[in-house]
C-alpha cells in the first residue's frame, strides 16, 4: 500500500533539498507534497530541482497545522507520513522499514519516529516522542483531528490527545534523523518561536492537562 508524505516548509531552502533527496529514494512514498508556508527564501526555486514533488504555496505564513491541512486536501493515499522540512542524518531505509511495519499491521493507528540523537533535556520531558513531527497515521484519523480549530504549533499535541482519548494503538521506531532546535537555527531570536510553541501547546490542553497527557502518552517500540 502506497503512502503520501506531507512536508510543511517555512524558510527551509537550505535543509529541504536533503530531506527531499532522501525521501525520494523511498519506493513506498509514491506522493511527496511540500507546502511552502509563505516562505521568504527561495523554496519555490529549490523545488524546481524536484519535478516529481507536488508544491503547494501559501501566500503568507499560516503555520504548520494549516500547511498540513492544505497538503491533506491533495493527498492521494490513506497512509499519511508527516515529515518536517529540516530533518538531517536519516536514511531512506529506515523510512521504508517504518512504512512497511505500519502498512502490514492495520491495528496500528500511529507510528512515531523517535529520534535517538536528542539531548537529555528533550528526553527528560519526552519531547523526542510526544513532540516528534515525524509520524505515520491514517488519513481518516488525521482528517478528524484537523476539524478542530487548531493553532500554529498545536498539531502534534492534538494528535496525541486524540489517540489517547480514543484508545488508539501507538507504536514507535528509533530514528536517526534530527532537526535543529530553533535557537541553533536562529540564534537568540529562536527563543521567541520556542516560547510561542509552548504557549500554543498550553492553550490547547491547559498546563495541567498538557502534563497529564505527557505522562499518560504510551507507545510500544517495534
N, C-alpha and C positions, 0 to 999 in steps of 0.2 A: 504494500500500500504506500502510495507516494505522500509527500509532505510539503507543505508551504512554509517558508521561513519569512517572517516579518522582521525587518530591521529598522527601527526608528533611528534617525540620524539628525543631529544638530551640530553643525560646525565640526564634523569629524573627517574632513577630507584627507587628513594625514594618516589616520588609522583605518578608515573604511576599506581602502584597497586590499589590505592584508586580510580582513575579515571576508571580503567577497572572494578573494583568490582561494582561500581555504575552503569556504562553504561551496564554492563551485565544483570542488572535487568530491563532493558527497553525492553519489548517484541517486540516493533516495530523496534528495531535495530537488524536486522537479520544478519548483517555482520559488524564485527568490524575489522578494519585494523590499525595496528601500523606500521609506517615507522620509523625504527631505523636509524636515520640520522648520521651514523658514530660515535655513542657514544663510549666513552672510559670506561664507567662504566659497570655494569652487567645487562644491559637492556635485552639482549638476554636470559640470565638465568632466569630473572624475568618472562619472557613471557612463560616459561615452566609451570608456575602455571595456565596459561590461555590457554589451548589447543584449545579452540574454536576461539581464536583470530588469524587472519592471520598476521604473522610477515614478513615484508619485510625489508631487510638490505641494506643500502648504505655502500660501503667500506670506505668512508670518508664523512665528513660533507659538504653537498651541500646547506643547507639552507631550510627554511620552504617551500618556493614555489616549489622547486624541490621535496621535500618529498610529498607534496600534489599531484603533477603531477604523481609521481610513484604510489601513492595509488589509484588515479583515474583510472589508466590503469587496475587495478584489481577489481574495484568496479562492483558489480552485479546489482545495483539498480539505478533508475533515481533520487531518492531523496538522497542528499548527506549532511550529517552533518559533518562540520569541527569542531574539538574539540582539544584544547590544552592539553598537557600531564601533566600540573602542576596545574590543577584546583582543588580546595578543597571546602568543605562546600556546595555541591549541592546535590539534591535528584533525584533519578530515576523518581519520579512522575512528577517533573517539566519538565524534558526532554520528558517524554511521552506526556504531555499536549502540548508541543510545536510541536511535530511531528504530533499529531492529528490535531492541528489547521492548520498546513502547508499542510497536505495531503487532508484535507477536503475542502480547498479553492484553486482551481487551478489558480485563479487570482493572488495569492501571488507569487512573484518571489524570495523573500528572507525574511527570518525571522532571526533577530539578537537577541542574548541573551544579554540583557543589565544588567550588574551586579549592584545590588542595594547597595553593600557594598564598592564601590570605594570611595576614598577620594576626597575632593573638588577640588584639583588641576587637577585630571583626569576629573572630571565632568565639570570643567570650560572650558577645551579645547575639551570637548565631546569625550574624548578617551574611556569612558565607552560604547559608542555607535559605533563610526566610526572605532575604532581600536579593537573592540571585535573579538577575534579569534573563538568564538563560534557562528556559523551561519548555517542555513539550506538554501540550494538553489538547483536549478535543475541542473542535470548533464550537459545538453546541454549548459547552460549558463556558467558553470564553465569551460567546455572544450574550449569554445570560448575565455574566459579570459586568460587561460593558454597557448594559442597560441602566446601570446605576449612574447617578450624577457624580462621577469621579473627577478629581482634580489632577494636576500635572504628575505628581510623584506617587499617587496612591494605588497604582495598578497592582504591584506585587502583593501588597498587604491586603488588598481587596480579594485577590485570587486566593491567598492563604485563608482568609476568613471564610470565604465561600466553601472551600474544600473542607475546612474544619466543621463548619455548621452543617454541612450535608454528608459528613462522614465518608468522604471520598478516599480512595486509596492513593496514597502519595509515596513515591519512591525517589531515591536519588542515586546519582552516579558520581564518582570522583571525576574532576575536570581539571585539566592542566591550564586552561585559559585563565587570564587575569586581566581585569580592567583597571586602569589607573584611577586613584581617588582624585576627587576634584581639586584638592589642594595641590596635588602633584601636577595636574593639568594646567591650572590657572594661577598657582601661587596663592598668596593670602586671600586674593579675591575669590578663590574657590570655597572659602569658608561660608560665604553667603548662600550659594546654592545648596551646600550641605545642610545648613540650618533650615533652609526653606523646605528641603525634602523631609526632614524630621517633623517640622511643623505640619506639613501636609499629612504625614502618617498619623500624628496625634489627633489631628482634626477629624480624620476618618473614623477612628475607633475610640478616641479618648485615651488619655495616658494610661489609665488602669487597664482597660480592655486591650490596649496595644500590647502591654507586657504580659497579660494573661494569654493572649494568642501566641506570643513569643515563646512562652513556657510550654504551652499545650501543643504547639505545632510538632507533629510526629511524622517522620518519614523513614522508610526502610531502605537500607542500601541494597542495591542489586549489582 
